[in-house]
Structure formats: structure tokens, C-alpha cells
Amino acid sequence: MAHDHIQAGSVGDASIAIAARNIRKIYGPTVALNDVGFDIRAGDTHALLGANGAGKSTLVKLLSGLILPTTGGLAITGNQRLSARRVRPMPRVSRPRFRS
């Protein structure tokens, strides 16, 4: 499957800060995200709502770079941030341990 180059930046008179195209994330037999795409303009405020199992956490992990999409791509402020073929996921950070 060919991947289109994705770039956040100026579209018309509004600056696009985040651009997602054809994002798909599969965990084994489970499709967590299927053909997700959106543009978020700089300065806009958005909420991410959905039922349990709708893919909210998966999308946030993709936006933060913790996981890669199975297919598709994501650009943040002009940089192709995540692509199924181009970027490795960030290393996992261990959780802090607290003593009682």
C-alpha cells in the first residue's frame, strides 16, 4: 500500500497543526482504529470522546509517539511524525515505584 506524504502546515487561511491520514492500528485480530483522518488547526481546542473500546487511548498513544500506526501517517507542525514505515516507537518508560 502506498503512503502519501503528510505535512501539517498552512491550508487556505488556517494553519494546520496536526494532520492524520488513513490511520489504522491493529492488535492481533482487533482493529483498534480504522481509516482515521483529521486536521486540527493551530489554536483550536478539541475533545476526544467515545465509548469504551472506541480507540481513544490508542489514538492518544499514536499522537504521543508511544506506538506506530499499522498503516497511515500523522504529521505534527510540518514534520512527518509517525508513519508505519518511517519511525520507530519511543521506548517504554517504567512506572515509578512508591514505597509505603
VENFEN-V538449 format. One record per residue. RES is the residue in one small letter. PHI is phi as a letter, one per 20 degrees, with the letter a starting at -180 (none if undefined). PSI is psi as a letter, one per 30 degrees, with the letter a starting at -180 (NA if undefined). Layout:
BEGIN
RES,PHI,PSI + RES,PHI,PSI
END
This chain:
BEGIN
m,none,k + a,f,k + h,d,k + d,f,k + h,f,k + i,d,k + q,b,k + a,e,l + g,q,a + s,e,k + v,c,j + g,m,b + d,d,g + a,d,k + s,e,k + i,e,k + a,e,e + i,c,k + a,c,k + a,c,k + r,c,k + n,l,h + i,f,k + r,c,k + k,c,k + i,c,k + y,d,j + g,l,b + p,e,f + t,e,k + v,e,j + a,e,e + l,c,k + n,c,j + d,l,h + v,e,k + g,b,k + f,a,l + d,c,k + i,c,k + r,f,k + a,g,k + g,n,f + d,f,l + t,d,k + h,c,l + a,c,k + l,d,j + l,c,l + g,r,l + a,f,l + n,g,k + g,n,g + a,f,f + g,o,g + k,f,e + s,f,e + t,f,e + l,f,e + v,f,e + k,f,e + l,f,e + l,f,e + s,e,f + g,n,g + l,f,f + i,c,l + l,d,l + p,f,l + t,f,e + t,b,l + g,n,a + g,b,l + l,c,k + a,c,k + i,c,k + t,l,h + g,n,f + n,d,k + q,f,j + r,e,e + l,c,k + s,b,k + a,g,f + r,d,f + r,d,f + v,c,k + r,e,l + p,f,l + m,f,l + p,f,k + r,f,k + v,d,k + s,f,k + r,f,k + p,f,k + r,d,k + f,d,k + r,e,k + s,e,NA
END
